[in-house]
Amino acid sequence: MKKHAGIAAKILALVLVAMFMVTPVFAAGNTKTYTNASEIAVLVSDGYNQGTKGPITITKGTLKSGWSSKTVYLVTLSGTELVFNQSTEYITDLFCGFNLNNAYYSNVVNVIKNNVPKNANLVLAGHSLGGMVAQQVASDSTIKSRYNVLNTVTFGSPLLSLGSREGTVKRLGDTKDFVPALSVQSVTIPLWAYVGLNKENGGYSNPITAHKESYKRADVWGRYDVTGTKYGSAKLILDMDTRVFYQSPIF
């Protein structure tokens, strides 16, 4: 009788686990949990490596928000960096500012297509030029037909591709950072460019320093979750063993 009771208890325990099971969070390997936007900005900044690894990274993980839990691929894009045969130079800034096709944008689309399973969920994050490209990718017809773009978070980036971006877009900008105003749409749609920008004061007097340093500071951006939502609760659990850097050549 006790034996049967023990078996029944084990079965009941398994049933209860199954009832409350959600998309699994990585339990093994080199996993790290990220809870705020400044931590994502630090991941983005790893792309500034003088071309030794490349400006693009893709990392598999789990996005948790409330009771929701989804497997996602985080795509990070760093910004302007003058490196031989890397499409993060000033000409790409110019093309992006006018929302035109460019090598960086094309490379990111190809990297995603070649390395992320079809129908996967994407979270895009980029700094400066990288944030502009992230918005272009979120509006790309091929990406939207093959993937689910859940969130795009930009740090110090101008408004781009308004009206065609898939998913939720959050633009973060230090009050002293002038770069978020440097695009055609930021000029032609000034109200939305302003309303759509989440501002915080990092206490900088130099706008260039604000652009480069503010977004990695938890004391400034720690109240924003990993999706760029102020006072949000979303977090990313990333399997860092899956993280891969990719080059973005000009040619």
C-alpha positions as CSV (number, residue, x, y, z in Angstrom):
1,M,0.0,0.0,0.0
2,K,2.8,2.4,0.9
3,K,4.6,1.5,-2.3
4,H,1.5,2.5,-4.4
5,A,1.1,5.7,-2.4
6,G,4.7,6.6,-3.1
7,I,4.3,6.0,-6.8
8,A,1.1,8.1,-6.8
9,A,2.9,10.9,-5.0
10,K,5.6,10.9,-7.7
11,I,3.1,10.9,-10.5
12,L,1.2,13.8,-8.9
13,A,4.5,15.8,-8.5
14,L,5.2,15.2,-12.2
15,V,1.7,16.4,-13.2
16,L,2.1,19.5,-11.1
17,V,5.4,20.3,-12.7
18,A,3.9,19.8,-16.2
19,M,0.9,22.0,-15.4
20,F,3.1,25.0,-14.5
21,M,5.9,24.4,-17.0
22,V,6.6,27.3,-19.4
23,T,9.2,27.7,-22.1
24,P,12.3,26.3,-20.4
25,V,14.9,28.7,-19.1
26,F,18.5,27.5,-19.8
27,A,19.5,25.5,-16.7
28,A,23.0,24.5,-17.9
29,G,25.9,26.2,-19.4
30,N,27.1,29.7,-19.1
31,T,23.8,31.5,-18.5
32,K,23.5,35.1,-17.3
33,T,20.4,37.1,-16.3
34,Y,20.0,40.7,-17.5
35,T,17.4,42.9,-15.9
36,N,17.9,46.4,-17.1
37,A,18.7,48.5,-20.2
38,S,22.1,49.5,-19.1
39,E,23.2,45.9,-19.0
40,I,22.0,45.4,-22.6
41,A,24.0,48.6,-23.6
42,V,27.1,47.0,-22.2
43,L,26.5,43.9,-24.4
44,V,26.0,46.2,-27.4
45,S,29.3,48.0,-26.6
46,D,31.2,44.7,-27.0
47,G,30.8,45.3,-30.7
48,Y,33.3,48.1,-30.5
49,N,36.4,45.9,-30.8
50,Q,38.3,47.5,-33.7
51,G,37.1,44.8,-36.1
52,T,38.7,41.9,-34.3
53,K,35.4,40.2,-33.8
54,G,32.8,42.4,-35.6
55,P,30.0,44.7,-34.6
56,I,27.2,42.2,-34.7
57,T,26.4,39.6,-32.1
58,I,23.6,37.0,-31.8
59,T,22.8,35.2,-28.5
60,K,20.1,32.7,-27.7
61,G,18.1,33.2,-24.6
62,T,14.8,33.5,-22.8
63,L,12.7,36.7,-22.5
64,K,10.6,36.6,-19.3
65,S,7.9,39.2,-18.7
66,G,5.3,38.5,-16.0
67,W,4.0,35.0,-16.6
68,S,5.2,35.0,-20.2
69,S,8.4,33.2,-21.2
70,K,9.7,33.1,-24.8
71,T,12.8,31.7,-26.5
72,V,14.5,34.6,-28.3
73,Y,17.6,35.6,-30.2
74,L,19.2,38.8,-29.0
75,V,20.8,40.7,-31.9
76,T,23.2,43.5,-30.8
77,L,24.6,46.1,-33.1
78,S,27.3,48.6,-32.2
79,G,27.7,52.0,-33.8
80,T,30.2,54.1,-35.7
81,E,33.7,52.8,-35.6
82,L,36.4,53.5,-38.2
83,V,37.8,50.1,-39.1
84,F,39.2,49.0,-42.5
85,N,36.6,47.2,-44.6
86,Q,33.9,47.4,-41.8
87,S,30.6,49.1,-42.7
88,T,30.4,51.2,-39.5
89,E,32.0,54.3,-41.1
90,Y,30.6,57.8,-41.6
91,I,29.2,57.0,-45.1
92,T,26.9,54.4,-43.5
93,D,25.8,57.0,-40.9
94,L,24.8,59.2,-43.8
95,F,22.9,56.5,-45.7
96,C,21.1,55.5,-42.5
97,G,20.3,59.1,-41.6
98,F,18.3,59.2,-44.9
99,N,16.9,55.7,-44.3
100,L,18.7,54.3,-47.3
101,N,20.0,50.8,-47.9
102,N,23.6,50.2,-46.8
103,A,26.1,47.5,-46.3
104,Y,25.6,47.3,-42.5
105,Y,21.9,46.8,-42.8
106,S,22.2,44.2,-45.6
107,N,24.9,42.3,-43.6
108,V,22.7,42.1,-40.5
109,V,19.7,40.8,-42.5
110,N,21.9,38.1,-44.0
111,V,23.6,37.2,-40.7
112,I,20.1,36.7,-39.1
113,K,18.8,34.7,-42.1
114,N,21.9,32.4,-42.1
115,N,22.1,31.9,-38.3
116,V,18.7,32.2,-36.7
117,P,16.0,29.5,-37.3
118,K,13.0,30.6,-39.3
119,N,10.0,31.8,-37.2
120,A,12.2,32.6,-34.2
121,N,11.6,35.5,-31.9
122,L,14.0,38.4,-32.2
123,V,15.1,41.2,-29.8
124,L,17.2,43.9,-31.4
125,A,19.4,46.3,-29.6
126,G,21.8,48.9,-31.0
127,H,23.8,52.0,-30.1
128,S,23.9,55.1,-32.3
129,L,24.4,53.8,-35.9
130,G,23.6,50.3,-34.7
131,G,20.3,51.5,-33.3
132,M,19.4,53.0,-36.7
133,V,20.2,49.8,-38.4
134,A,18.2,47.9,-35.8
135,Q,15.2,50.0,-36.8
136,Q,15.8,49.3,-40.4
137,V,16.0,45.6,-39.7
138,A,12.7,45.7,-37.7
139,S,11.1,47.2,-40.8
140,D,12.7,44.9,-43.3
141,S,10.1,42.8,-45.3
142,T,12.2,39.7,-45.4
143,I,12.8,39.7,-41.7
144,K,9.2,40.4,-40.9
145,S,8.1,37.5,-43.1
146,R,10.5,35.0,-41.6
147,Y,10.8,36.1,-37.9
148,N,8.8,37.7,-35.1
149,V,10.5,40.9,-34.1
150,L,9.3,41.4,-30.5
151,N,11.4,44.4,-29.3
152,T,13.9,46.9,-30.5
153,V,15.9,49.0,-28.1
154,T,18.1,51.8,-29.2
155,F,20.7,53.8,-27.3
156,G,21.4,57.4,-28.6
157,S,19.9,56.7,-32.0
158,P,17.7,58.9,-34.3
159,L,14.2,57.9,-35.3
160,L,14.0,55.7,-38.4
161,S,11.5,53.7,-40.4
162,L,8.5,55.0,-38.4
163,G,5.3,53.2,-39.4
164,S,6.9,50.1,-40.7
165,R,8.8,48.6,-37.7
166,E,7.5,45.4,-36.3
167,G,7.2,44.9,-32.6
168,T,7.7,47.4,-29.8
169,V,10.5,50.1,-30.3
170,K,12.0,52.0,-27.4
171,R,14.5,54.8,-28.0
172,L,16.6,55.9,-25.1
173,G,18.5,59.2,-25.2
174,D,20.5,61.2,-22.7
175,T,19.3,64.8,-22.4
176,K,22.8,66.0,-23.5
177,D,23.1,63.6,-26.4
178,F,22.3,65.3,-29.8
179,V,22.7,62.2,-32.0
180,P,19.0,61.1,-31.6
181,A,18.0,64.2,-33.6
182,L,20.3,63.4,-36.6
183,S,18.0,61.7,-39.1
184,V,15.6,62.9,-41.8
185,Q,12.6,61.6,-39.9
186,S,13.8,63.3,-36.7
187,V,13.6,66.6,-38.6
188,T,10.5,66.0,-40.7
189,I,8.5,64.4,-37.8
190,P,9.9,66.4,-34.9
191,L,7.0,65.8,-32.6
192,W,7.1,62.1,-32.8
193,A,10.9,62.1,-32.7
194,Y,10.7,63.9,-29.4
195,V,7.7,62.1,-28.0
196,G,9.1,58.7,-28.9
197,L,12.4,59.4,-27.1
198,N,12.8,58.3,-23.5
199,K,15.1,60.8,-21.9
200,E,17.3,60.7,-18.8
201,N,19.9,63.2,-17.5
202,G,23.3,61.6,-16.9
203,G,24.7,64.9,-15.7
204,Y,27.1,65.4,-18.6
205,S,28.3,68.7,-19.9
206,N,29.9,67.2,-23.0
207,P,27.4,65.8,-25.5
208,I,29.9,63.5,-27.1
209,T,30.7,62.0,-23.7
210,A,27.0,61.6,-23.0
211,H,26.6,59.8,-26.3
212,K,29.4,57.4,-25.5
213,E,29.1,56.7,-21.8
214,S,25.6,57.4,-20.5
215,Y,23.8,54.3,-21.6
216,K,26.0,51.8,-19.8
217,R,25.3,53.5,-16.4
218,A,22.8,51.6,-14.2
219,D,22.3,54.7,-12.1
220,V,20.9,56.5,-15.2
221,W,19.1,53.7,-17.1
222,G,18.6,51.0,-14.4
223,R,14.9,51.8,-14.1
224,Y,14.4,50.7,-17.7
225,D,14.0,46.9,-18.3
226,V,15.7,44.9,-21.0
227,T,13.0,45.9,-23.5
228,G,13.6,49.6,-22.8
229,T,10.4,50.0,-20.8
230,K,10.6,52.3,-17.8
231,Y,9.7,50.6,-14.6
232,G,9.1,47.4,-16.6
233,S,9.9,43.9,-15.3
234,A,11.1,42.0,-18.4
235,K,14.4,40.2,-18.1
236,L,16.7,38.2,-20.4
237,I,18.3,35.0,-19.5
238,L,21.1,34.5,-22.1
239,D,23.1,31.4,-22.8
240,M,26.5,33.1,-23.3
241,D,27.9,29.9,-24.8
242,T,25.7,30.6,-27.8
243,R,27.0,34.1,-28.3
244,V,28.7,34.6,-31.7
245,F,30.2,37.8,-33.2
246,Y,29.9,38.5,-36.9
247,Q,31.8,40.9,-39.2
248,S,30.1,43.5,-41.3
249,P,32.3,44.2,-44.4
250,I,31.9,47.1,-46.7
251,F,32.4,44.9,-49.8
